[in-house]
């Protein structure tokens, strides 16, 4: 009985989140990572000088590391002007930066 209530609650939460526009609106947000560059560098084992000032991140990651509601960032994304400043990092942001560095070396 508890499992079905948990599943129903998770489904309702997912629908509410989707209705907020966070999933409905795609796009990338320009995230200024200068405030957390030292942490990212440590997490991915590179020199801080290699960390870019900004990275393009999906709305969900940007919302998490910037502490901004996803629907607010989602409303900015279609215009291409979405941006925020990271106040924390996450595994997902660390991976984005690491991938950007790899692509830079290959290009």
C-alpha positions in Angstrom: 0.0 0.0 0.0 2.8 2.4 0.9 4.5 1.7 -2.4 1.5 2.6 -4.5 1.1 5.9 -2.6 4.8 6.7 -3.1 4.5 6.0 -6.8 1.4 8.2 -7.1 3.1 11.0 -5.2 6.2 10.8 -7.4 4.0 10.8 -10.5 2.0 13.8 -9.3 5.3 15.7 -8.5 6.6 14.9 -11.9 3.5 16.2 -13.6 3.6 19.4 -11.5 7.2 19.9 -12.4 6.6 19.3 -16.1 3.7 21.8 -16.0 6.0 24.4 -14.5 7.7 24.5 -17.9 11.1 23.1 -16.8 10.7 20.1 -19.0 8.6 21.7 -21.6 11.2 24.3 -22.5 14.5 23.0 -23.7 17.6 25.0 -24.1 20.9 25.8 -22.5 21.8 28.4 -19.8 25.1 30.2 -19.7 26.5 29.5 -16.2 29.2 31.7 -14.8 31.4 29.2 -12.9 34.1 31.6 -11.7 32.8 31.5 -8.1 33.2 27.7 -8.0 36.2 27.3 -10.3 38.5 26.1 -7.5 36.1 23.5 -6.4 35.5 22.2 -10.0 39.2 22.1 -10.7 39.8 20.1 -7.5 36.9 17.7 -8.3 38.1 17.0 -11.9 41.9 17.1 -11.0 42.9 20.0 -13.3 44.6 23.3 -12.7 42.1 26.1 -12.0 43.5 28.1 -14.9 42.0 25.5 -17.2 38.4 26.1 -16.0 36.4 28.3 -18.3 34.6 31.3 -17.0 31.2 30.1 -18.4 29.7 26.8 -19.5 26.5 26.0 -21.4 24.4 23.9 -19.1 20.9 22.3 -19.4 18.3 24.1 -17.3 18.1 21.5 -14.6 21.8 21.6 -13.9 21.9 25.4 -14.0 19.0 25.7 -11.6 20.7 23.4 -9.1 24.1 25.1 -9.1 22.8 28.7 -9.3 20.0 28.3 -6.8 17.4 29.6 -9.3 14.0 28.1 -10.0 14.1 26.0 -13.2 10.9 27.7 -14.5 12.6 31.1 -14.2 15.6 29.9 -16.2 13.4 28.0 -18.6 11.6 31.2 -19.5 15.0 32.8 -20.4 16.3 29.8 -22.4 14.2 30.2 -25.6 15.5 33.8 -26.1 19.1 32.5 -25.9 19.8 35.0 -23.1 19.5 32.7 -20.1 22.3 33.0 -17.7 23.1 32.7 -14.0 26.1 32.5 -11.6 26.9 29.2 -9.9 26.9 29.4 -6.1 27.8 25.7 -5.8 28.9 22.8 -8.0 27.6 19.4 -8.7 28.8 16.2 -10.2 26.8 17.1 -13.4 28.4 20.5 -13.6 31.9 19.0 -13.0 31.2 16.6 -15.9 30.1 19.4 -18.2 33.3 21.3 -17.5 35.4 18.2 -18.0 33.7 17.4 -21.3 34.2 21.0 -22.5 37.9 20.8 -21.7 38.2 17.5 -23.6 36.4 18.9 -26.6 38.7 22.0 -26.5 41.8 19.8 -26.6 40.4 17.7 -29.5 39.3 20.8 -31.5 
